[in-house]
């Protein structure tokens, strides 16, 4: 008998008159005894030789030290035998039924990048005649040295052209200044530059400056429009809600294609998403996020991080994360002085950050505990501060007064070369720079040459930051073998394990391709989907009574999903399944791959607070309703139920408003009403949801099925074949239930 039922059984068997404390002690004793019995059974099972399916020891990470020699010194490198550091999770057939669409990251603790909706995955037909706002990256498309052959430029241009080719009206918006291009004098100049780049006419509209929302007639002026320069408005940086609403005037879909702004909370990337029914990443942002995720992967070993730049105190969390996934940290910038000081070396005070010593000590200790190599320059090219043209090489610990380190010395480069040539994965982030006014880049050029040469030897190279990217472009004949992220700020935030607001504001997508033949015994059977399935009472009850249908529960609470999966596995139910996801944005990507027909979608008793209109993540978004309307089979049905009348009314109105004309109220069509209202008095399926049962247990709803429901069923069967229908039902004044579409007789033969 499973442990949890044993625990429940023991509690029910306790004497009714015993005290609460006695109950808790008895319950604890029984739980410990039962746990001991289960553990002994597990140990007996695992006593023999372990195979892959029995949690083989070969699948767990195991470290051992290997010494790489650099001159006369030895440095330990951690070789991780396993390509995956996370925990192995076995849930019978659940694991084998999911295959990742795109690789995310190996570290399970990293949650900064959820799987988001992308323009690539969004249905093309849903873009026709839609108004799409593209938040583009001005540093890419408006830069003075625009390289149309670069991957970043080609992806950014393709986003706009793709939308135009799909029949969408495109509104471009961004911020720009003369720092990126001296020619950017006025909005019309920017429109002309974009017209040349896109090979399509771009019309400039000044509506934000006039505090006037975009009007429908403005959209007829051109297929591609350009709004005002966002850098002129403080409301953009303040993420002003009214400003975001002004930006979103007449806009249906937001496409964020600006990676460089993804770490900021802006009205054009975060605030506006609340007013658009769909928000997704463009091709450029998608590619940058793919490169970003690669940094956190730990499959290829040895993995080293080459770290330049300064400001160690602000980047301490990122450095600790790098130490947790890399085998070596190689410091080649101003931060190296802070690390040398933390290691006990004598460093001049003018080279050390004043308040970063403790952070540096923590990083050194963390790296030591993880057996991670910390490498720093052993010598420098130094400049005579009195004679700037005079350069000499000095040991790192012996730079005399009056001399300023300006570049990596030959011994330092030799050690870096030894590390690089023995590595299978390298990330270089930050400039090789030791002085704020240092013009010397010889060390950076030689480092770039090393990395490019290593990239030709099946070593994965990622270059981060505008300075490092510029150097590698000058030294490499082609960047096809190198991953490039030109803006370092979002990368540092990602490495700190901070969520990127511009990414988090976008709709979610389900990251796995589901093998329905593994999930269900017969995946060709009609499908019933319960959105917000909770503890699974409705799904499991229906699955046991309706064997000729398949049932799918979508629930955002992962713990409840795991509990439901355990329950169906233990009970042997073969026509029910649960997925942990935010169905508001993933419904289409999940259900569209199902081979059978979708005959019923139920949304039962959603939390009214969670569904406030001002809540960005309210369950009923336009995108979900349109997905349901698109995927529902002819004569399919949507069942809506709530114990809060206002929530039920709002759900009904939203389905009628966004149902694309495919949904109608069956009671309104046939004039069938109860007490003047279009409500059903009882859940017609005979199986209650979790919250419905809870309300009934409180004595609020009667446990009856009026005969009127049979009459309603007869009315539904007479509906036109090409219409999805809405049947509105009500149990009591405190409870409202809606049914949309046409239920098959399999669901109604009671």
N, C-alpha and C positions, 0 to 999 in steps of 0.2 A: 504494500500500500504506500503511495507517495507520501512524502513527509508532511506537506501542507494539510491534506485531509486528516492525517493522523493528529495534527495539532488541533484542528477544529473539532475533531471527535473527542479528544480528551477534554476540551473546554466544555463541551455539551454534557459530558458525563459527570462533571463536578456537582457536588451537592448544592442545591439551590440556596440553602440557608448559610453557607459558609461566607466568611468575610471576603472583602475585595482583596486584602493582602494574602489571605489563604489561597484564594483562587490564583493569584499571580505566582505564588511560590509553587503550587502544585503544577500549574501550567509550565513553568520554567523547568521543573524537574522532569516532567514528561517529555518536553521538547529536547532536553539534553540527552535523555535516554534514547529517544527515537533517532536523534542525530547520530549518536554513537553506533546504533545498529546500521544506519544507512552508510556511514563511513566504512564500517567493517565490510559491508557488501561491495563497496567501491574498491577497497584495497584488494579484495579477493579477485575482482574482475581485472585489475591492473597488475596482478602478480606475475603474469606471463610476459613473454617478449612483446614489446610494443610495436605495432605497425603504424602506418600513416593515419589510418582511420581511428586508431586508439591513442591519439595524442602522442605521436612519436617524439622522442627527445630530440630528434634531428630537426624538428620544426621550431624549436625554441632558440632564441639568440644565445650565443656563447662567445665570450670574448677571450682573446689571448693576445699577449704582447708580441710585437715584432719590432726589431730595431732597424731603423734606417740610418745609415751613416752619412754625416755631413762633415767632411774634413776629419777632424780629430774627435768630433763629438757624436754621441749616440742619442737618438730621440725615439721614444716609444710611440708606436702607432697602433691603435686598436683595430684589429681585424674582426669584423662582425661576421660570423659564419652564416647567420640567417639573413635573408633579405627583408625580413619583416620584424619590427621590434614590438608590435602590439601584441595584445593577448589573443590567443586562439579561442574562437567561440564556435561551439558546435550546437546547432539546433536542428538535428535530424535533416529533413529535406529542405529546410529554410535556406541554409547556406548555399546549397547547390542550385537553388532556383533564381539566384541573383547574380548577374554579371555586370561589373561596372561599365557604363558607357564610356567614361573617360577616367583615367587613373587620377585619384585625388592625391593623398599623401600618406606616407607610411605611419607617421606618428598619430596615434589615435587621440592624443591629448590636444592636437591642434584643431580648433574649431573656428578659426577666423574666416575661413572661406567656405560657405555653404555652396551646394550645387544650385546654380541660379538658372533662370530661364534665359536663353540666348536667341538672338535673331535667327541663327542657323537652324534651331529646332522648332521655331514658331511656324505654324502652317502658312504657306505663301498666300493661300486664298483668303486668309483673315486680314491681309494687308491691303486688299483691293479697296480703293475709295476711302481708306482710313487716313486720318491726319496724324502724322508721326513726327514727333519732335526729336531731333538728334542733338544731343549734347556732345559736340565734337571737341577734339584736343587741338587748340590753336597752335601749340608748339610744334605740332606735326604738319598741319595743313597750311599754316601761315608763316612758317619759319623762313628766314632769309635764304637759307641754303636747303631748299626743299629737294629731296632726292626721291623722285617718283618710283625708282626701282627698289627702294628700301621696303622691307616687310611692313614696318609701321605705317608708312604712307599708303602703300597699296591696300592694306586692310581698312584703313580709315576711309579711303576713297570708295572702296567696294561697298562699305556699309550704306553710303548715301546712294550710290548708283543702283544697288540691289533693291532698295526701297522704291526708288523711282521706277525701275523696271517692273516691279510688282504692282504698280498702279496706285501707290500711296502718294498723298500730298506731303512733302517733306518741309519741315520748318527747322532751320539750323540756328543754334544758339551756342555762344561761347564767350570767353573773355579774352581780350588781346591788348597788347601794348607795343610801343616802339622798341622795347627791349628785345623782343624776338624778331622784329623786322621794322627797320626805320621807315618803310613805305606805308605802314599802317596808320595813315593820317585820319581817315574818315571811314564811316560804315560803308559808303559806296565803293571806296577803294578795296575794302575787304571783299565785298560782293563781286567785284570785277576779278580779283585774284581767284576766288572760289569758282567763278564761271570758267576761267581759263583752266584750272586744275581738273574740274569735273567734266568739262566739255558740255555743259548744260547751262542755260541762262539762270542766274541767281538774282532775285530781286530783293533789294533792301527795304525793310519796313520799319518805320520808327513809331511803334505803338507803345512800348514800355515807357519811353520818355514822356509821352503825353498822358500816361496813366490811363490808357484806353485799351480795353481787351481786344484781342484779335477778333475780327468779325468774319462771318462766313463769306461775304463778298470779297474780302481781301485774299482769300484762298484762290480766287479765280484769276488773279494777276499773273501767276506763274506756278509751275509744278514744284519749284524749290524756292523757298523764301529764307531770308536772313533777318533775324531780330537784332535789337540794339546790343551794344557792347556791355556785357554784364559787369565788367570791372568798374563801370561808372556808377554802380548802385550798391550802396552799403547793405541794402536788404538782401542781396545775394549771399553775402558772407554771414549775415545774421540768420539765414534760413527763415526769413519772414514768411508766415503762412499766407498773408494777403498777397505778397509779391509772387509767391509760388502759384497761387490761384490765378493771378493775372497772366503769368507765363503759360499756364495750362489752358487758356481760353481756346475753345474749339479743338483741343488736342485729345486724341483717343489713346495713343500709345506713346510711351517714352522709351527711347533707345539711348542708353548711356554708353558713349564710346570714348570717354575721357579717363584713362587710367591715372594720369598725373594728378587728378583732383579727387580720386577715389577715397583718399584718407581724410578728406574734409567734409564738414556738414554744410552743404550749400543748398540754396533754394532750387537751383537748376538740376541737382542730382538726387537730393533727398526729399525736400519739401514737395516738389512737383509730383513725385511718385504717388502721393496720396490722392491726387486728383485725376490720375490717368487709370483707366481700367486694366491696363497691362503695362508692365515695366520690365525691360530686358536689356541684356548686354549686346552691343554691336560687335562686329567681327574684330575690331582692333582691341577693344577691352577684353573680349574673350581670349584672344591670343596672349595678351599680357598676363592675364590670370593663369593661363595654362603654363606660361614660363615661370610665374611666381610659385605655383604649386610644385614645380620641379625642384625648387631649392630645398623644400622640406623632405623630399624623398631620400631614403637612405639605402636604396638597393645596391648602388654601385659603391664599392669600397676599394682602396682608401678614399676618403672624401675630405678635402681640405678647404678652408675658407681663408681667402686673402683679404684682409681688412685694412682699408685706408681711411683717411679723414680724421677728424677729431670729435670733440664733444662726447667723451666716453660716458660721463654720468647719465646723459639722456639716453644713451644707447645700451646701457648695462643689461637690461632685460633681453634685448636682441642678441647680445654677445653670449649670454648664458644659454639662450636657445640654440645658437649655433654650436656651442660647446656640447650640447646634449645630442646633436645629430652628426657632428663632424669628428674626424679623427685628429685634426690639427687646426689650430688658429694661427695664421701668419699675419703679424701686424707690420704694415708698411707705411703708415702715416703718423700723424701727430699722436694718436692713441698709444703708439709704441713706447713713448717716453713714460706715460702713466703706468704701463705694464712693467717696464723696467724698474721704475721706482717701487712698485708693489712687490717686486721680486727681491728688493733690497739693494739695488744698484744706486749709486750716487748720481743724481740728475740735477742739473741746474734748475732753480725754481722758476725761471722765466719760461721753461719748456714744459712745465707740468701744470695741469688744470688744478685750480685752487681747491675745489670741493669734490674732486672725483677719487680721492685716495681710497676711501672705504669701499666704493663701488669696484675699484680695480682689485683690491684685496679679495673681495667676494668672488670675482671672476676667476682669479688665480686659484683660489681654494676649490671652487666648483670644478674647474678644469682638472686640477690635481686629483680630486675625488673620482672623476670620470676617466682618468688615465688619458687625457687629451693633451697632446703636445701644444705648447705655447712658444711660438718662434717670434723673435724680434730682431731688428737689424744689429749686426755685429760691428759694422763700420758705416761711416757716412762720408759723402763728399760734403765738405764744409766751405763756406764762403767767409772771407775776411770782411768783417763789418766796416773796417776802415778803407779797405781796397776791394770793392765788390767784384772786380775781375779776377782776383786771386782765389783759386780753388785748391784745396788739398784734402787728402783722405786721412781721417782720424778714426781710431777705435771708438766704438759707441760709448765706452766708459771713460774716454780720455779726451773729450773735446775741450780744448783750452778756451779760456776767456777771450772774448773778442771774435770768436769764430761761431758761425751759425750753421747747423746742419741743413742742407738743402736737397740732398738726394741720396739714394741708396748707394753704398759702397760696393766694391767688387766682391768682397767676401760674403756680404749679405745676399747679393744676387746669386752667388754660387750655391749657397744653402737653399735658397728658394728654388733654384733649378733642380736640385736633388730631390726636393719634396714634390715638385711638379711632375717630374719624369716618372715617379713611382705612384702617381695617383690615377684614379679612374674617374673622379668627379671633382670639379673645382668651381667655386663661386668667387668672383672678385668683385667686391663692393667698396666703393670709396676711392678717392684719388691718392696717388703716391705723392704726398705733399707734406712738408715739414715746416713750412713757413707761409704765413698769409700772403706774402709778396714774392714767393719763390717762382722764378721763371724756368727753372731747370726741370726737364722731363726725360732725361736720358734713362733713368731707372724705370720709369713707366713704359717707355718704348721697348726696352729690353724685356720687361715682364710681359708685355703684350705679344712680343715675338715668341717667347716661351710658350704662352698659352695657345697661340694659334698653331704652333708646331705640334703641341700635345693634342689639340683637337683633331688632328689628322691621324692620330693613333687610337681612335675609339675612346677618347676621354671626353666626358660631357663637360662642356665649359659654359658658364653663365656669367655675363658681364653686366654689372649694375652701376648706374650713375652716368650722367652726361659726360664727365671728364674721362672716365675709363672707356666709355663707348667711343668717344672721339679718338682716343689713342688706338684702340683696336681697329677702328675703321682705317686709320692711316697705315697701320702695319700689316693688315691682312688683305690678301688679294680678293677674298670672298668671305662673307659672313654666314654662308649657308650652314657651316658646321658649328656655329657659335650661337648661343641663346643671348639675346640682348634685351635689357630693360633700361631705357634711358633715364627714367625718373626714379631716383633712389628713395624719395620720401615715403611713398606707399610701401616700398619693400621693407624699410626699417620698421614701420608700424606693424606690418605682417609678421616680421621676425620677433617683435615684442609680444606676439600672440594677441594683438589688438584687432578688433573687428574693423573693417573698412566701411564707413557709413555709406559711401556711394555704392558699394556692392550689396550691403545688407538691405538697402532700400528696394532692391530689385526683386521680382517674383522668383519663387523657388521652382526648381524642376527636380523630378525624381532621378537620381544619378544611376539607377540600375536598369538593365534590360531584364525583364522577368521571363523565365521559362515557364509558361503556363502549363505545359504538359507535366511538369514536376509539381506545380502547385495544386492542380486539380486532377482527379482521376479521368475526367472527360471534359477537356477545355472547350468543347464545341457546344456545351449546354448554355442556355440563356443565363445572363449574369445579373445579379442584384448587388448594388453597391450602397453601403450605409456610410455616410460621411459623418465623422465624429462618433465612431462606434463605441467608445468608452470601454466598459468591461466586457463588451461583446455579447450581452444577454440576447439582444434581438437577432444578431447574425447566427449565433449557435442554436438558438431555438428554432429559427426558420430552417437552418441547414438540416436539422434532425427530422423535421416534418416534411420538407420538400427536397427529396433526393434527386429530382430531375432538374434542379436549378443549382447554379454555383453562386456562392455568396462571398463578397469581399468587403471587409471593414477597413476604412481609412481613418486613422487616429493619430493625432499629433503627439500624444503622450507615449513615449517609447516604453515606459515601464508597463503600462496597460497592454500594449501590443505584445510584449514578450510573455506576459501572463496569459493572454488569449491564445497565443501560439502554443504555449505549453499545454493549455487545456484541450485544444483540438487534436494535438498529437497524442495526448494520453487517452482521449476518448475515441480516437480512430476516425474522426470525421474527415471525409475525403473531399467534401464539396464546400468547404469554408476556409477562408484565409484572411490574414490581417497584415496590413502594411503601416509602418510608422512614417508618417509624412504630413506635410501641410497640404491638404487636398485642395485648398483654395487655388493654389497655383500649379499643383502637380497632377490634378485629376485627368487632364487631357493626355499628358504624356504616359500615364499609367494605363488608362482604360482604352486608349486608342489602339494599343497593341494586342488587346484581347481578341481571340479568333471568333468568338461567338457574338450574339446580339446582346446589347444592353437593354433590359426590359424594365428595370425599376431602379430609381435612385431615391434614397430616403435621407432626410435631414431632420432629426428628431430632437426636440427640446434643447436647442443651442443656448448657451449661456447668454442672457440678455446684455450683460456688461461687456462681454467679448464681442458683441455684435452692435455696439454703438456706432452710428454712422461716422463719427469722427475718428474711430479706431482704424488705423491703416490696415491692420490684419484682421478685420472683421471677416467672418466666415463667408458670407455671401457677397462676393465681388462680381462685377460684371463678367470678368474673364471666366469664372467658374460657371456662371449661368449659361454663357454662350457655349462653353465646352459641353455642358450637359445637353443643351438643345441640339448641338451638332451630332453628338454620339448616340443619343437615345434612339432606339429603333422605332419604326412606325408603330403606332399604338402603344408606345412605351409610356411609362408613368413616373412622376416624381411625387413622393409622399413627404409632406412638410408637417411638422408637429411642434408645438411649443406650449408651455404652460403660462406664457406671458402673451397676452393678446396683441400688444403692440409689436412684439417681435414677429408673431405669425402674420400680422397684416403687412409688415414691411417686407417679409420674405415673399408674400404673394405679389405685392406690387412690383418688386424687383424682377421676379420671374416673368411677369406680364410685360414689363418694360424692356427687358433685355433678351427675351426669348426668340428674337428674330422672326416674329410672326408665326412661329410653329406651335405656340401654346395658347390655349384658351380655357376659360372657366366652363366646365361642362354644365354646372348648375345654371349659369347665366344663359347658356345656349338652350337649355331644355326647360328652364323655369322651375326647377325643383328646389324648394327652399324649406328650411326648418325654422319655425318661429320668426320668419322674415329674414333669416340669415342664411348664407350659403355655407353651412357647416355640416359635417358628418358628426354623429354623436359618439362614435367609438372607433378605435383603431381596427380596421377591417381584417387584419392578418391573424389576430388571435395570439400574437406574440408581442410582448411589450419590450420597450427599450429600458435601459437602466433607470433613467430619470422618471419615465412613466411609471415604472413599478414603485419607485420611491414615493411619488406623489400619491399613488393609490394606497400604499401602506400607511400614509398619513391620514387616509380617509377622505381625501378631497375628491377623487374621481370614482364613480360607480363602476363596478366590474361587470358590465352587461354589454350585450351586442344587440341594439334595437333592430327590429325587423325592417326598418326603413333602409338599412344598409343594403339589403338584398335588392330593393327597388333601385337604389343608386347604381348597383352593379349592372342591373338590366339596362339602365340608361346609358352607362358607359359603353356597353357592348354595341350600342346602336350608333356610336360616334363615327364620324367620317374616317376612313382608313388613312388619309394623308394628314390628319391633324394629331398633334400631341394635345392632351387635354389636362385641365386642372379641375380636380374635385376638391372642394373646400369642406372641411369637416370640423366639428367642434364637439368637445366632450361636455364641458361645463363652462360657465362664464370665465373661469380662471384658466381654461385650457383650450388651445386652438390647434387644429390639425388641418393640413391641406394635402390634397392628392393631385398630382399633375400627370397628365398623360393617360394612357390606356393600359391597365394591368391585364396580363394574359390570364386565361382561365385557370392556369396552373396555380396562380396565387389566390384564386377566389373560390375554389370549390370547397367551401366549408358549409 
